[in-house]
Amino acid sequence: MPFKISKPTSLASESPETLLRDLRSRKIQGLLSHQADILRDYINTAIDKPDVAFQLPTGSGKTLVGLLLGEWRRRNFKERIVYLCPTNQLVHQVSEQANTSYGMRVIPFTGRKADYEGSAKNDYLNSDAIAITSYSALFNVRPFFENPNIIILDDAHAAESYISSQWSLRIERFNDQHRNLFIALTGLLRPVISHTDYQRMTGEDSSLWDITWVDKLPTPLFFNLIPEITGAIEAHIGDSNLVYPWKLIKDHLHACHIYISSREILIRPLIPATSTHTPFTGAKQRVYMSATLGEGGDLERISGRKDIYRLRVPQGWDKQGIGRRLFILPERSLSEEAQDELTVTMMSRTGRSLVLCPDDRSASNIRELISQKIDFPTFEASEIELSKEPFISRDQAVAVIAGRYDGIDFPNDECRLLIVHGLPRATNLQERFIISRMGAVALLSDRILTRIVQAFGRCTRAATDFAAVVIRGEELNTFIMTRERRSFLHPELQAELEFGIEQSRNKTVAEFTENLDLFLRQGKEWAEADEYLISLRKDLVQKQLPGSDNLRAAVSHEIDYQTALWQGDYVLALEATRKVLTELKAPDLIGYRALWSYLAGSAAWLAT
């Protein structure tokens, strides 16, 4: 068989915009103005910057912007492009969009590395196609994607748990694989914790305080116990899923903190040690895409990267959002029992609904309510993460998702009713400790607001999409009802919430249900309400969280502290803490300043 010799061709394009026009098999007409603005700004100001971020509202087409940017770089510079998604379900969703709607050939990589197809691996390695995969496929001990040139991080605001998990030893008391290790570590800690705390870690949960209790072992006590803790972990870790993070942190426990609770022990560094992960830091560029980037350096804390350059928000998107939501706050008018009645009535009315709640206990209570009242089938995140088909193929079903406010989308008719049950506060023990024991709510306010925005947007994924959003739970209701807290949200969302608060006053179950029906019909009555919403939005502005400037100025020193501590340079770590404390001046940051004062003392103690 003769050799195949191809004539040289040039696939390079002048810009991502011109590239899209050359993708003849695409099903979309072209870029929207805000998408073009982002890409032009990238080409003009950020093409060579190591870390770049841009912000677009959920449903405004940032996936197309990211894919087009990656495809343009792949063709022009022959670079290996890895596009990261939070979940495997989103990996397949993005891949389908790229291949069928955008006219790009991309390859999804999910499952075990050993099961990746040889041809797919070779196409990625030779820069013949973009690789679409999950965060966990890159952030692990030995990833297949060991030397990407460009990494595009979708939903970067939600990446903290996916990134930090690589350096987090999360030992769960009621996990069969972890139980013996939890018992062994609890026994080691018994002499250095109070009798009450030991009882919490070994007895039955007797109160809400026991369930939510969290503490951090003081650094000197933890440091002196490192040999015994290491021995216990080595003896009991077995072949559990803890093996991989343990490999990365076992020689760096001096740079970690140990958090304890009645159900879990967590050992991790304050900031993920991403500087040690070559597949991430070795890339020529990292591009972070988000619905909300925040102003206080939270993206830098999540990624462990300093000096992330932010592209400008396109004109108009500081006021306008995507889709339309009718917020319903039944707590404003109804008793707890009547709220439950309204919830199941609305579920029956809409057929398919989504419930987001903070923990497994809340999810269990919701499933029990559904079982008793309407007996609809319910689905957990694990049952619909790979495919939503089991849920959306039914006319009557409820997806009950615990502790997850991102990653699974339900556009258009897939779901018209969203119930958000409880405030999405801390999602791990470190966050819970910082909020509840240090009182440093200001640090995580950005993250909490982001989770609220993400939660509210799960069922409105396009400009013409619409969904009703029911607010349940005293803490979330209090947050929403507090006007100054709403002022930190996008003007569109502020207007929708103000309208919802206004419409939820002095309502019966029947009146709430009638409003839902009018909204779902999207007729003349709702058109008038929508015009009123737009007029409300006009005079609203989004305020900056208190202390954001200080937090942004401090974050580079925080990362320096973590890097120095990881390397065992306690003197340099101490110097970094002093610089952090110099920046944390705002009164609202007193709790976070207290934490860093403690970390400074710990670094000084270690240095001696």
C-alpha positions in Angstrom: 0.0 0.0 0.0 1.6 3.3 -1.0 2.3 6.0 1.6 -0.4 8.6 2.1 1.0 12.1 1.4 -1.1 15.1 2.1 -0.6 18.5 0.6 0.2 21.1 3.3 -2.8 23.1 4.3 -3.2 26.0 6.6 -6.1 25.8 9.1 -5.0 28.9 11.0 -7.5 31.6 11.4 -7.0 35.3 12.1 -9.3 35.2 15.2 -11.8 33.0 16.9 -14.5 35.0 15.1 -13.2 34.1 11.7 -12.7 30.5 12.7 -16.4 30.2 13.6 -17.4 31.4 10.2 -15.2 28.6 8.7 -17.0 25.9 10.7 -19.6 25.1 8.1 -21.3 22.3 9.9 -22.3 24.5 12.8 -26.0 24.8 13.7 -25.7 28.3 15.2 -25.7 31.5 13.0 -22.8 33.2 14.7 -21.5 34.9 17.9 -23.6 37.2 20.0 -22.1 40.6 20.6 -21.1 39.9 24.2 -19.4 36.7 23.1 -17.4 38.5 20.4 -16.5 41.3 22.9 -14.9 38.7 25.3 -12.9 37.0 22.5 -11.6 40.3 21.2 -10.6 41.5 24.6 -8.8 38.1 25.1 -6.9 38.5 21.8 -6.0 42.1 22.5 -5.0 41.9 26.1 -4.5 38.4 27.4 -3.3 36.0 24.8 0.0 35.5 26.5 -1.0 35.8 30.1 -0.6 32.7 32.2 -3.9 33.0 34.1 -7.0 34.7 32.5 -10.6 34.8 33.8 -13.8 36.0 32.3 -17.4 36.3 33.6 -20.6 35.8 31.8 -24.1 35.0 33.4 -25.3 31.4 33.4 -26.9 30.6 30.1 -25.2 33.4 28.1 -23.0 31.2 26.1 -19.6 31.1 27.9 -19.2 27.4 26.8 -19.1 28.5 23.2 -16.6 31.2 24.0 -14.3 28.8 25.9 -14.5 26.1 23.2 -13.9 28.6 20.4 -11.0 30.1 22.2 -9.5 26.6 22.7 -10.2 25.5 19.1 -8.5 28.6 17.7 -5.4 28.1 19.8 -5.3 24.4 18.9 -5.4 25.1 15.2 -3.1 28.2 15.3 -0.5 27.1 17.7 -0.8 23.3 17.6 -1.5 23.2 21.4 -2.9 20.5 23.5 -6.2 21.8 24.9 -8.0 20.4 28.0 -11.5 21.7 28.8 -12.5 20.9 32.4 -16.1 20.4 33.6 -17.3 19.8 37.2 -19.1 16.5 36.4 -19.1 13.7 33.8 -22.7 14.7 32.9 -21.4 18.1 31.9 -18.5 16.5 30.0 -20.9 14.7 27.8 -23.2 17.7 27.5 -20.4 20.1 26.4 -19.0 17.5 24.0 -22.4 17.0 22.4 -22.8 20.8 22.0 -19.4 21.2 20.4 -19.8 18.3 18.0 -23.5 18.8 17.0 -24.1 22.5 17.4 -20.8 24.3 17.0 -19.2 22.1 14.3 -16.1 21.3 16.3 -14.6 17.9 16.8 -13.9 17.3 20.5 -13.4 14.2 22.5 -15.0 13.4 25.9 -12.8 11.6 28.4 -14.6 10.0 31.3 -14.2 6.9 33.5 -10.9 5.2 34.2 -7.7 6.3 32.5 -7.0 2.7 31.5 -10.3 2.6 29.6 -9.5 5.7 27.3 -9.5 4.7 23.7 -6.1 4.7 22.1 -7.2 6.7 19.1 -8.8 9.3 21.3 -5.6 9.7 23.4 -3.5 10.0 20.3 -5.8 12.7 18.8 -5.5 14.7 22.0 -1.7 14.2 22.3 -1.2 15.2 18.6 -3.4 18.3 19.1 -5.9 17.0 16.6 -8.9 17.6 19.0 -9.8 19.3 22.2 -10.1 16.9 25.2 -13.3 17.5 27.3 -12.9 15.9 30.8 -13.7 16.5 34.5 -11.7 18.3 37.1 -10.9 15.0 38.8 -9.3 13.7 35.6 -6.7 16.4 35.9 -6.4 16.8 39.6 -5.2 13.4 40.7 -2.0 11.7 41.5 -1.2 10.4 38.0 -3.4 12.0 35.3 -3.3 11.0 31.7 -3.4 14.8 30.9 0.2 15.3 32.3 1.3 18.2 30.1 -1.5 20.2 28.6 -0.6 23.5 27.0 -4.0 25.3 27.7 -6.4 24.4 30.4 -10.0 25.9 30.2 -11.8 25.7 33.6 -15.6 25.8 33.2 -17.6 26.8 36.2 -14.3 27.8 37.9 -16.2 29.4 40.9 -17.4 25.8 41.8 -14.1 24.1 41.5 -12.9 24.4 45.1 -14.0 21.0 46.2 -12.7 19.3 43.0 -9.3 20.9 43.2 -8.7 20.7 47.0 -9.8 17.1 47.2 -6.4 16.1 45.7 -4.8 17.3 49.0 -7.7 16.5 51.4 -7.8 13.4 53.6 -11.5 13.3 54.4 -12.1 10.4 56.9 -15.8 9.7 57.3 -17.0 8.0 60.5 -19.9 6.1 58.8 -18.0 5.1 55.7 -17.2 1.4 55.9 -13.7 1.9 54.3 -12.9 4.7 56.7 -14.4 3.5 60.0 -11.4 1.8 61.5 -9.2 4.8 60.7 -11.7 7.2 62.2 -11.7 5.2 65.4 -7.9 5.0 65.5 -7.5 8.7 65.0 -10.2 9.5 67.6 -8.3 7.4 70.1 -5.1 9.3 69.4 -6.9 12.6 69.8 -8.6 11.6 73.1 -5.8 13.0 75.4 -5.7 16.4 73.7 -9.4 17.1 73.2 -12.1 17.7 75.8 -14.2 14.8 77.1 -17.3 16.5 75.6 -15.7 16.6 72.1 -14.6 13.0 72.4 -18.1 12.0 73.3 -19.4 13.8 70.2 -16.9 11.8 68.0 -17.8 8.4 69.5 -21.4 8.7 70.7 -24.7 9.2 68.9 -25.7 12.6 67.6 -27.9 13.9 70.3 -28.6 17.4 69.1 -28.2 19.8 66.2 -25.2 21.3 68.0 -23.5 17.9 68.0 -24.2 17.5 64.3 -22.9 20.9 63.3 -20.0 21.1 65.8 -16.6 21.5 64.2 -13.1 22.4 65.7 -9.5 22.5 64.6 -6.7 20.9 66.6 -4.2 23.5 67.6 -1.1 23.5 65.5 1.4 22.6 68.3 -0.8 19.6 69.4 -1.2 18.4 65.8 2.5 18.9 65.0 3.6 16.8 68.0 1.2 14.1 67.1 2.3 13.8 63.5 4.4 10.6 64.0 1.5 8.8 65.7 -1.1 10.1 63.2 1.1 9.0 60.3 1.4 5.5 61.9 -2.3 5.2 62.4 -3.1 6.3 58.8 -0.5 3.9 57.3 -1.9 1.0 59.4 -5.6 1.6 58.6 -5.8 3.3 55.2 -5.8 0.0 53.3 -6.8 0.3 49.6 -9.5 2.9 50.3 -10.0 6.1 48.2 -7.9 7.9 50.8 -4.6 6.4 49.4 -4.2 9.0 46.7 -4.5 12.2 48.7 -2.4 10.6 51.5 0.5 10.1 49.1 0.5 13.8 48.4 0.2 15.2 52.0 1.9 12.6 54.2 5.3 14.3 54.0 3.7 17.7 54.4 1.5 17.3 57.4 3.3 20.3 58.9 1.6 22.4 56.2 -1.8 21.1 56.9 -4.6 21.5 59.5 -6.7 18.9 61.1 -10.4 19.6 61.6 -12.7 17.4 63.7 -16.4 16.8 63.9 -18.9 14.2 65.0 -18.9 12.6 61.6 -15.7 13.4 59.9 -12.0 14.2 60.3 -10.4 16.4 57.6 -6.7 16.9 57.1 -5.8 19.4 54.4 -3.8 22.6 53.7 -5.5 26.0 54.0 -5.1 26.6 50.2 -4.7 23.7 47.7 -1.0 23.0 47.0 -1.6 23.4 43.2 2.0 24.8 42.8 3.2 21.2 43.3 0.9 19.8 40.5 2.9 20.1 37.3 0.0 19.2 34.9 -1.7 22.3 36.2 1.1 24.8 36.8 3.1 23.6 33.8 0.5 24.7 31.3 1.2 27.7 29.2 -2.2 29.2 30.2 -5.2 28.6 32.4 -8.5 30.2 31.4 -11.1 30.4 34.1 -14.8 30.8 33.1 -17.4 31.7 35.6 -20.9 33.1 36.1 -19.5 35.3 38.9 -15.8 35.8 39.6 -16.2 37.9 42.8 -14.0 40.8 43.9 -12.2 39.4 46.9 -9.6 37.1 45.4 -11.6 33.9 46.0 -10.7 32.5 42.5 -7.1 32.8 43.5 -7.7 31.0 46.8 -9.6 28.2 45.0 -6.9 27.7 42.4 -3.8 28.5 44.3 -2.7 30.9 41.6 -1.7 34.5 42.0 -2.3 37.4 39.6 -5.3 36.1 37.6 -6.0 38.6 34.9 -9.7 39.4 34.5 -11.3 40.3 31.1 -13.8 43.1 31.1 -17.5 42.3 31.6 -19.2 43.0 28.2 -21.4 46.1 28.1 -24.9 45.7 29.3 -24.3 42.5 31.3 -23.9 44.5 34.5 -27.7 44.9 34.4 -29.2 42.1 32.3 -29.4 38.5 33.1 -30.4 35.2 31.5 -33.9 33.7 31.6 -36.7 34.6 34.0 -37.5 33.4 37.5 -40.6 33.8 39.6 -39.4 33.7 43.2 -41.9 32.3 45.8 -41.2 32.9 49.5 -44.0 30.9 51.3 -42.5 31.5 54.7 -43.7 35.1 54.4 -47.3 34.0 54.6 -47.7 30.4 55.6 -47.0 28.0 58.5 -44.5 25.2 58.2 -47.3 22.7 57.6 -48.9 24.9 54.9 -45.5 25.5 53.2 -45.1 21.7 52.9 -48.7 21.5 51.4 -47.8 24.3 48.9 -44.5 22.5 48.0 -46.1 19.2 47.1 -49.0 21.0 45.4 -46.6 22.8 43.1 -44.6 19.6 42.5 -47.9 18.0 41.3 -48.7 21.0 39.2 -45.4 21.0 37.3 -44.7 17.3 37.0 -40.9 17.4 37.2 -39.2 19.5 39.9 -35.7 19.9 41.4 -34.9 20.3 45.1 -31.5 21.6 46.2 -30.7 21.2 49.9 -27.5 21.5 52.1 -27.1 18.0 53.5 -28.3 14.3 53.4 -30.5 14.8 56.4 -32.5 17.5 54.7 -32.7 15.4 51.5 -34.0 12.5 53.5 -36.8 14.6 55.1 -37.8 15.9 51.7 -38.0 12.5 50.2 -40.1 11.3 53.1 -42.5 14.3 52.6 -42.8 13.4 48.9 -43.4 9.8 49.6 -46.2 10.5 52.1 -48.0 13.2 50.1 -47.6 12.5 46.3 -45.4 9.4 46.0 -43.5 10.7 43.0 -40.2 8.8 42.2 -37.2 10.7 43.5 -33.6 10.8 42.1 -30.3 11.5 43.8 -27.4 13.3 42.0 -25.5 10.0 41.5 -28.5 8.5 39.6 -28.7 11.3 37.0 -25.1 12.6 36.9 -24.1 10.5 33.9 -27.5 10.9 32.2 -30.6 12.9 33.1 -32.7 10.5 31.0 -34.2 8.5 34.0 -35.5 11.8 35.4 -36.6 13.8 32.3 -38.2 10.8 30.6 -40.9 10.7 33.4 -43.8 13.1 33.5 -43.8 13.1 37.3 -40.5 13.0 39.2 -38.4 15.0 41.8 -34.6 15.3 41.7 -33.4 15.8 45.3 -29.8 16.9 45.3 -27.9 17.3 48.6 -24.9 19.6 49.0 -24.6 20.4 45.3 -25.5 23.8 43.8 -23.8 23.3 40.4 -23.0 20.8 37.8 -26.5 19.5 36.8 -28.6 21.7 34.5 -32.3 21.4 33.6 -33.1 23.8 30.8 -36.5 24.5 29.1 -39.2 21.9 29.7 -36.9 19.5 31.6 -37.8 21.3 34.8 -39.9 24.4 35.5 -39.9 24.2 39.4 -36.9 24.6 41.6 -37.0 24.4 45.4 -34.0 25.7 47.2 -34.1 24.4 50.8 -31.6 26.0 53.1 -28.7 28.5 52.7 -25.8 27.0 50.8 -23.1 27.8 53.4 -20.0 25.7 54.1 -19.5 22.5 52.1 -16.5 21.2 54.0 -15.1 21.2 57.6 -12.6 23.9 56.9 -15.3 26.3 55.6 -17.5 25.4 58.6 -14.7 26.1 61.0 -13.8 29.5 59.4 -17.5 30.5 59.6 -18.7 29.1 62.9 -15.6 29.2 65.1 -13.6 32.1 63.6 -16.6 34.2 62.6 -14.9 35.0 59.3 -18.1 35.0 57.3 -16.7 37.9 55.2 -14.1 35.6 53.6 -16.7 33.1 52.4 -19.4 35.6 51.6 -18.3 35.7 48.0 -18.4 31.9 47.8 -21.9 31.8 49.5 -23.3 34.4 47.1 -21.9 32.4 44.2 -23.5 29.3 45.4 -26.8 31.1 45.8 -26.6 32.5 42.2 -25.7 29.0 40.9 -28.6 27.4 42.8 -31.1 29.9 41.5 -29.9 29.3 37.9 -30.1 25.6 37.6 -33.4 25.7 35.6 -32.9 28.9 33.6 -30.2 28.2 31.1 -31.1 30.3 28.1 -32.4 33.8 27.3 -36.0 32.6 26.8 -36.0 30.0 29.6 -38.2 30.4 32.7 -38.7 28.6 36.0 -40.4 29.2 39.4 -38.0 29.2 42.4 -39.4 28.4 45.9 -37.3 29.5 48.9 -37.5 27.2 51.9 -35.7 27.3 55.2 -35.4 30.0 57.8 -31.8 30.9 57.2 -32.1 31.2 53.4 -35.4 33.2 53.8 -33.7 35.6 56.3 -30.8 36.1 53.9 -33.1 36.9 51.0 -35.4 39.1 53.0 -32.4 41.2 54.2 -32.2 44.1 51.8 -28.5 45.0 52.3 -27.6 41.3 51.5 -29.6 41.4 48.3 -27.6 44.5 47.2 -24.5 42.3 46.6 -26.4 40.3 43.9 -26.8 41.1 40.2 -29.4 43.8 39.5 -31.6 41.3 37.5 -31.6 38.9 40.4 -32.3 41.7 42.9 -35.3 42.8 40.8 -36.7 39.2 40.6 -36.3 38.8 44.4 -37.9 42.1 45.2 -40.9 41.2 43.0 -41.1 37.7 44.6 -41.0 39.2 48.1 -43.7 41.7 47.2 -45.9 38.9 45.7 -45.4 36.5 48.6 -47.0 38.8 51.2 -50.4 37.8 52.7 -50.9 34.9 50.3 -52.8 31.6 50.8 -51.8 28.2 49.3 -54.4 28.7 46.6 -53.2 32.2 45.7 -49.6 31.0 45.5 -50.7 28.2 43.2 -52.7 30.6 41.0 -49.6 32.8 40.6 -47.6 29.8 39.6 -50.1 28.8 37.0 -50.1 32.4 35.5 -46.3 32.3 35.4 -46.2 28.9 33.7 -48.7 30.0 31.1 -46.5 33.0 30.2 -49.5 34.9 28.9 -50.7 38.5 29.1 -50.8 38.6 32.9 -47.2 37.6 33.1 -46.1 39.9 30.3 -47.2 42.8 32.4 -45.4 41.5 35.4 -42.2 41.0 33.3 -42.3 44.7 32.2 -42.6 45.7 35.8 -39.6 43.6 36.7 -37.5 45.3 34.0 -38.5 48.7 35.3 -37.4 47.6 38.8 -34.0 46.4 37.5 -33.2 49.8 35.9 -32.5 51.6 39.2 -30.6 48.8 41.0 -26.9 48.4 41.2 -24.7 45.6 42.5 -22.6 46.6 45.5 -19.2 45.3 46.4 -18.9 43.1 49.5 -17.3 44.8 52.5 -13.5 44.2 52.7 -13.2 42.9 49.2 -10.4 45.3 48.4 -8.4 44.1 51.4 -9.1 40.4 50.6 -8.0 40.9 47.0 -4.8 42.6 48.2 -4.0 39.9 50.7 -4.5 36.8 48.6 -1.1 36.7 46.9 0.6 36.8 50.4 -1.8 34.0 51.5 -0.6 31.8 48.6 3.0 32.7 49.5 2.4 31.6 53.0 1.0 28.2 51.9 3.8 27.6 49.4 6.5 28.4 52.1 4.8 26.3 54.7 4.6 23.3 52.2 8.3 23.7 51.6 9.0 23.8 55.3 10.3 27.4 55.3 8.5 28.6 58.4 10.4 31.9 58.6 9.2 32.8 55.1 5.7 31.6 56.0 5.8 33.9 59.0 6.8 36.8 56.9 3.9 36.1 54.5 1.4 36.1 57.4 2.7 39.6 58.5 2.0 40.9 55.0 -1.5 39.3 55.0 -2.3 41.0 58.3 -1.0 44.3 57.0 -3.7 44.2 54.3 -6.7 43.0 56.4 -7.8 46.3 57.7 -11.6 46.5 57.2 -13.7 46.0 60.3 -15.8 43.3 58.6 -12.6 41.2 58.4 -12.0 41.0 62.1 -12.7 37.2 62.2 -10.4 36.5 59.2 -7.7 38.7 60.7 -8.0 36.7 63.9 -7.4 33.5 61.9 -4.3 34.9 60.3 -3.0 36.2 63.7 -3.3 32.6 64.8 -1.6 31.3 61.7 1.2 33.8 62.3 1.7 32.6 65.8 1.7 29.0 64.6 4.3 29.8 61.9 6.5 31.5 64.6 6.1 28.5 66.9 7.1 26.1 64.1 10.1 28.3 63.2 11.4 27.9 66.8 
